[in-house]
Amino acid sequence: MKEWIAKYQKAIVGTGAVAVLIVCYLQQKELSSLRSERDELTKHMVDSHAMAGGDIGKANLMDSLHDELFNANVQNGRYELSLQHLYEVNPKAAKEFDDYMAHETE
């Protein structure tokens, strides 16, 4: 086996390199496709909001999404503080909650 690997070392390495290049090419092609799909969806969202609400532009949509993200982050912070308090008053229940969230909600 060692002799065979030594004999065909260049061919094995070359084949591996070509395989890696092909995989990288296919991944880049898929990423490009996903990016264009995302851009089309974003454009569609902006256009549909503009038609529904008059002159709501991209900046207004971005502000709206920023506000939604802020509210979600505030709610997430409240859950974290509540879990921290639960660890102080009832560690067993807090651990059970944490384990459930980490393993059963995926």
Secondary structure, DSSP 4 states (H G I P E B T S, - for coil): -HHHHHHTHHHHHHHHHHHHHHHHHHHHHHHHHHHHHHHHHHHHHHHHHHHHSSS--HHHHHHHHHHHHHHHHHHHHHHHHHHHHHHHH-HHHHHHHHHHHHHT--
